[in-house]
Amino acid sequence: MVIKPKYKLDHVHLLVANRDESAAWFERVLGFEKVEESEDPYGPLTVSGDGGTTGLALFTSKVAPDPNRVVAFRVDGKEFEAFANRVADLRLTSANGEIVRVTDVVDHGDVLSFYFTDPEGNAFELTTYDVESARQGIRELIAETMMRP
């Protein structure tokens, strides 16, 4: 009998120019909170959206982010709709530098996603598998957006 360990994601390292500014961005955009901070100014400042079970460890660095590395966050359909309602106000940018709009939602069929970057250029995806519950709300939001002058 093979015993399979149950691995869980603890944290992801993210290189940023300023840990405090990045932490504030994650709080504003995703509602994350600081859960741990190293006294070393280059060491990790960890932010989390689930009270610290999983986190993003922000390290001060001058190294440019890898554009091929995307960190994805999963939310339920209602949270996805709530994010979609805030997209315009958040003024997020895509990998090509354009402002992300609600019409930029990507429907993969069984998954809905928004793609955006932080001010450092690190790439992120917000995704939901609650497609049916989110899709109708997103359609209505897009229709409203299209009707505005």
C-alpha positions as CSV (number, residue, x, y, z in Angstrom):
1,M,0.0,0.0,0.0
2,V,1.3,3.4,-1.0
3,I,0.8,6.2,1.4
4,K,0.1,9.5,-0.3
5,P,1.0,12.6,1.8
6,K,-1.5,15.4,1.8
7,Y,0.4,18.4,0.8
8,K,-1.2,21.8,1.2
9,L,0.1,25.1,-0.2
10,D,1.6,27.2,2.6
11,H,2.8,30.3,0.8
12,V,4.2,31.7,-2.5
13,H,7.3,33.9,-2.7
14,L,6.7,37.2,-4.5
15,L,9.4,39.7,-5.3
16,V,8.4,43.4,-4.9
17,A,10.2,46.7,-4.7
18,N,8.4,47.8,-1.5
19,R,6.8,45.3,0.8
20,D,4.5,47.7,2.6
21,E,3.2,49.3,-0.7
22,S,2.5,45.8,-2.1
23,A,0.8,44.7,1.1
24,A,-1.5,47.8,0.9
25,W,-2.3,46.9,-2.8
26,F,-3.3,43.4,-1.8
27,E,-5.5,44.7,0.9
28,R,-7.2,47.2,-1.4
29,V,-7.6,44.8,-4.3
30,L,-8.2,41.4,-2.7
31,G,-8.9,42.2,0.9
32,F,-5.7,40.4,2.2
33,E,-4.3,41.2,5.6
34,K,-0.8,41.2,7.0
35,V,-0.3,38.0,9.0
36,E,3.5,38.0,9.6
37,E,6.3,40.4,9.1
38,S,10.1,39.8,9.3
39,E,12.2,42.3,11.0
40,D,14.6,42.0,8.1
41,P,13.5,44.7,5.6
42,Y,14.3,42.3,2.8
43,G,12.7,39.3,4.5
44,P,9.1,38.3,4.0
45,L,6.0,40.3,4.9
46,T,3.2,37.7,4.5
47,V,-0.3,38.7,3.5
48,S,-3.2,36.3,3.3
49,G,-6.9,36.2,2.4
50,D,-7.7,33.3,4.6
51,G,-6.3,34.3,8.0
52,G,-2.8,32.9,7.3
53,T,-3.6,29.3,6.2
54,T,-2.0,30.2,2.8
55,G,-0.1,33.4,2.0
56,L,1.9,35.5,-0.3
57,A,5.4,36.1,1.2
58,L,6.5,39.5,-0.1
59,F,10.3,39.9,-0.4
60,T,12.0,43.2,-1.2
61,S,14.0,42.8,-4.5
62,K,15.1,44.7,-7.6
63,V,14.6,41.6,-9.8
64,A,11.9,42.0,-12.4
65,P,8.9,39.7,-12.1
66,D,8.7,36.7,-14.5
67,P,5.8,37.5,-16.9
68,N,5.1,33.8,-17.3
69,R,4.4,33.2,-13.7
70,V,0.8,33.7,-12.7
71,V,-0.6,33.3,-9.2
72,A,-4.3,32.3,-9.3
73,F,-6.8,32.8,-6.6
74,R,-10.1,30.9,-6.5
75,V,-13.3,32.4,-5.2
76,D,-17.0,31.4,-5.3
77,G,-19.5,32.8,-7.8
78,K,-20.7,35.6,-5.5
79,E,-17.2,36.7,-4.6
80,F,-16.4,36.7,-8.3
81,E,-19.4,38.9,-9.1
82,A,-18.5,41.3,-6.3
83,F,-14.9,41.6,-7.7
84,A,-16.4,42.2,-11.2
85,N,-18.5,45.0,-9.8
86,R,-15.3,46.6,-8.4
87,V,-13.0,46.1,-11.4
88,A,-13.5,49.6,-12.9
89,D,-12.9,51.3,-9.5
90,L,-9.8,49.2,-8.8
91,R,-8.0,50.5,-12.0
92,L,-6.1,47.2,-12.4
93,T,-3.9,46.7,-15.4
94,S,-3.4,43.7,-17.7
95,A,-0.1,42.3,-18.7
96,N,-0.1,44.5,-21.7
97,G,-0.6,47.6,-19.6
98,E,-4.3,48.3,-20.4
99,I,-6.9,48.9,-17.8
100,V,-8.9,45.8,-16.9
101,R,-12.6,46.1,-17.5
102,V,-15.5,43.9,-16.7
103,T,-15.7,43.0,-20.4
104,D,-12.2,41.4,-20.0
105,V,-13.6,38.5,-18.1
106,V,-12.5,35.3,-19.8
107,D,-15.0,32.5,-20.1
108,H,-13.1,29.2,-20.4
109,G,-16.4,27.2,-20.4
110,D,-16.1,25.6,-17.0
111,V,-14.1,28.5,-15.4
112,L,-14.4,32.3,-15.4
113,S,-11.3,34.4,-14.9
114,F,-9.9,37.9,-14.7
115,Y,-6.2,38.4,-15.4
116,F,-4.3,41.4,-14.0
117,T,-1.0,42.6,-12.7
118,D,0.1,44.3,-9.5
119,P,2.1,47.6,-9.7
120,E,5.3,45.5,-9.8
121,G,4.2,43.6,-12.9
122,N,3.5,40.3,-11.1
123,A,0.7,38.5,-12.9
124,F,-2.5,37.3,-11.1
125,E,-5.7,35.5,-12.0
126,L,-9.0,35.6,-10.1
127,T,-11.0,32.6,-11.0
128,T,-14.3,30.8,-10.2
129,Y,-15.6,27.4,-10.9
130,D,-19.1,28.5,-9.9
131,V,-19.6,29.4,-13.5
132,E,-23.4,29.2,-13.7
133,S,-24.0,31.4,-10.6
134,A,-21.5,34.0,-11.7
135,R,-22.1,34.0,-15.5
136,Q,-25.6,35.6,-15.3
137,G,-24.5,38.4,-12.9
138,I,-21.5,39.1,-15.2
139,R,-23.7,39.2,-18.3
140,E,-26.0,41.7,-16.6
141,L,-23.0,43.8,-15.4
142,I,-21.5,43.8,-18.9
143,A,-24.9,44.9,-20.4
144,E,-25.1,47.7,-17.9
145,T,-21.6,48.8,-18.7
146,M,-22.3,48.8,-22.5
147,M,-25.3,51.0,-22.0
148,R,-23.4,53.7,-20.1
149,P,-22.2,56.7,-22.2
